[in-house]
Amino acid sequence: MAWRVGVVGASGAVGGTLLQVLAERGFPIAELRLFATEHSAGRRVHWNGQELEIARFSAQALSGLELCFLAVPGAKASRELAPQVLAAGAQVIDKGSAFRMDPDVPLVVPEVNPESVRQGHGLYASPNCTTIPLVMCLGPLSKAAGLRKVVVSTYQAASGAGRGGVQELLEGAAAALERRPAPASVFPRQLAFNVVPQCDRFGVDGYTEEEWKLVRESRKILQQPDLALSATAVRVPVTVGHSETVYLQTERPLAPEEARAILRQAPGVLVRDDPARGEYPTALDVAGTDQAHVGRIRRDPDDPHGLHLWIVGDNLRKGAATNAVQIAELLTRR
Amino acid sequence: MAWRVGVVGASGAVGGTLLQVLAERGFPIAELRLFATEHSAGRRVHWNGQELEIARFSAQALSGLELCFLAVPGAKASRELAPQVLAAGAQVIDKGSAFRMDPDVPLVVPEVNPESVRQGHGLYASPNCTTIPLVMCLGPLSKAAGLRKVVVSTYQAASGAGRGGVQELLEGAAAALERRPAPASVFPRQLAFNVVPQCDRFGVDGYTEEEWKLVRESRKILQQPDLALSATAVRVPVTVGHSETVYLQTERPLAPEEARAILRQAPGVLVRDDPARGEYPTALDVAGTDQAHVGRIRRDPDDPHGLHLWIVGDNLRKGAATNAVQIAELLTRR
């Protein structure tokens, strides 16, 4: 019952977390092969008491694998690698954006749409790191009261742009503290001691790719193709942990107490909402966890259909690695 | 035509900026007296080629003043000091929240409601640092198309909590970079490398004072007591510059091009909105300026009445000191 598993992109921020989560959750692994496409090949990694070498990715080296995680940056790399892995006979779980909107590829958040894996043909996609905690909260609220409108503003961590993003933030902070110029190459502007309203590239409509991902992926996962949802995605000088303010209007008025009760029952959601006692989630205390943390649930004073939420999730774990491993767990149960 | 001017709270973050702005704008000053309520008395300050000593605040020392700025932290201090200054015969411009919602006190953003100073009886209030740039943009859009609904999420700098806030952020960042524990005494949580969805205290409705200030003050300044506006106020690890995402619905549909044209004509507003060329405001490049900077103006894809904006302002200058000096300039013209 144990699987021969590959991880491509094992040296990256998500790849590293993926190895950790596979070990933590005791995923049934008969053999683990690690791959990198570039300069990381040859590096050695300690994993679950073993020392493993990261190999250069090649179609030959895939032989015999049953399952392979793709944790490579950029949709282009996934588009190139996935067909090779599938051809070698392994199932693929891609953490990237390449296949998410493909109607033949299940886009899975196991707490929200586990049944979607049944429609898969070997290729499965894990959603964007802001989408996952959002739909974990929107899903149950939508079932209970219907969604009329959703407006999201994000506060996204540097690690969403990989290890290089974290490094640029930390170097930038050290430089700024010494009044030296801070770098801006991973991010479009200096991120240290700044907030930057741009994640990913802009389209002609003035929205970024990241903002459209949140919209389109949420619609697909929630099976609400016309859901009125729009967003502003903003990068903040945080290493790990994406936060989101969410304003939503429901079809049926929903009191904060009722929303809280629904979310307390929602799988994978942790309600932390007692502001008078200083209880609400922040990026720092959510880092390292696997839940969608939600607090500051309150009524829109002007509209009984309106609610405000504050959602925080670890973008490397539940926002990427943990969700991918959970998809694999669903596959082992098929 | 020159005035005898007092500044109470001259050693604080806003007080220091106020001195700078008075000099920069050439405010007509015959005599400048600086006051502090606490341990800063006795300190010397260079101002416009002079060396001035900060005196301990006392009613006697006010004698002969014509105008006095209150830049003291906390509404309580303003409530105590303002009556003494008025009794001494000087007009008062208070940067704090004590009198803002008093129906007899004009709450003034000179670009938006300059006429309001005419209703004043010696006491004038300057709005909260998030309110000012917001109403500078909402005012002209409201006149052109009417406002149906506004949802705001803020990204507020540490200096909104004074010099102590900036110090805690910088010390916290230095500590975190060395993996030492970071302080959390000015702010309810560690702010360095974190975002904290709490500015000011919580009320029983789950909103903070800061969030209600934004709502109530905007309604008063825009003379729209029923304006449907709600907000989430979030502290971010930035030293100077408050950013805000603003989602609004207008009565009459407003295309982004039209909104941009209206805002380009709006006094004090700087439209910086060419995302394809990387042009949008961020806290770092807005610090030191006096405008409300606005970018990322775009259509709600689901609603022709909906628009998204990204507004950034220097919270110490236009958000506090500059606005107060501009109110004083209106008074000199009466």
HADDOCK unambig.tbl for C-alpha pairs under 7 A between the chains (distance, minus, plus):
assign (segid A and resid 153 and name CA) (segid B and resid 153 and name CA) 6.88 0.50 0.50
assign (segid A and resid 153 and name CA) (segid B and resid 245 and name CA) 6.97 0.50 0.50
assign (segid A and resid 193 and name CA) (segid B and resid 237 and name CA) 5.71 0.50 0.50
assign (segid A and resid 193 and name CA) (segid B and resid 238 and name CA) 4.23 0.50 0.50
assign (segid A and resid 193 and name CA) (segid B and resid 239 and name CA) 6.44 0.50 0.50
assign (segid A and resid 194 and name CA) (segid B and resid 238 and name CA) 5.35 0.50 0.50
assign (segid A and resid 194 and name CA) (segid B and resid 282 and name CA) 6.94 0.50 0.50
assign (segid A and resid 194 and name CA) (segid B and resid 283 and name CA) 5.79 0.50 0.50
assign (segid A and resid 194 and name CA) (segid B and resid 284 and name CA) 5.76 0.50 0.50
assign (segid A and resid 195 and name CA) (segid B and resid 282 and name CA) 6.30 0.50 0.50
assign (segid A and resid 195 and name CA) (segid B and resid 283 and name CA) 6.53 0.50 0.50
assign (segid A and resid 196 and name CA) (segid B and resid 282 and name CA) 5.99 0.50 0.50
assign (segid A and resid 202 and name CA) (segid B and resid 275 and name CA) 6.63 0.50 0.50
assign (segid A and resid 202 and name CA) (segid B and resid 276 and name CA) 6.14 0.50 0.50
assign (segid A and resid 206 and name CA) (segid B and resid 275 and name CA) 6.72 0.50 0.50
assign (segid A and resid 206 and name CA) (segid B and resid 296 and name CA) 6.59 0.50 0.50
assign (segid A and resid 206 and name CA) (segid B and resid 298 and name CA) 6.03 0.50 0.50
assign (segid A and resid 228 and name CA) (segid B and resid 302 and name CA) 5.62 0.50 0.50
assign (segid A and resid 230 and name CA) (segid B and resid 300 and name CA) 6.79 0.50 0.50
assign (segid A and resid 237 and name CA) (segid B and resid 193 and name CA) 5.69 0.50 0.50
assign (segid A and resid 237 and name CA) (segid B and resid 237 and name CA) 6.73 0.50 0.50
assign (segid A and resid 238 and name CA) (segid B and resid 193 and name CA) 4.22 0.50 0.50
assign (segid A and resid 238 and name CA) (segid B and resid 194 and name CA) 5.34 0.50 0.50
assign (segid A and resid 239 and name CA) (segid B and resid 193 and name CA) 6.42 0.50 0.50
assign (segid A and resid 245 and name CA) (segid B and resid 153 and name CA) 6.97 0.50 0.50
assign (segid A and resid 275 and name CA) (segid B and resid 202 and name CA) 6.64 0.50 0.50
assign (segid A and resid 275 and name CA) (segid B and resid 206 and name CA) 6.74 0.50 0.50
assign (segid A and resid 276 and name CA) (segid B and resid 202 and name CA) 6.12 0.50 0.50
assign (segid A and resid 282 and name CA) (segid B and resid 194 and name CA) 6.95 0.50 0.50
assign (segid A and resid 282 and name CA) (segid B and resid 195 and name CA) 6.31 0.50 0.50
assign (segid A and resid 282 and name CA) (segid B and resid 196 and name CA) 5.99 0.50 0.50
assign (segid A and resid 283 and name CA) (segid B and resid 194 and name CA) 5.81 0.50 0.50
assign (segid A and resid 283 and name CA) (segid B and resid 195 and name CA) 6.54 0.50 0.50
assign (segid A and resid 284 and name CA) (segid B and resid 194 and name CA) 5.79 0.50 0.50
assign (segid A and resid 296 and name CA) (segid B and resid 206 and name CA) 6.61 0.50 0.50
assign (segid A and resid 298 and name CA) (segid B and resid 206 and name CA) 6.02 0.50 0.50
assign (segid A and resid 300 and name CA) (segid B and resid 230 and name CA) 6.79 0.50 0.50
assign (segid A and resid 302 and name CA) (segid B and resid 228 and name CA) 5.62 0.50 0.50
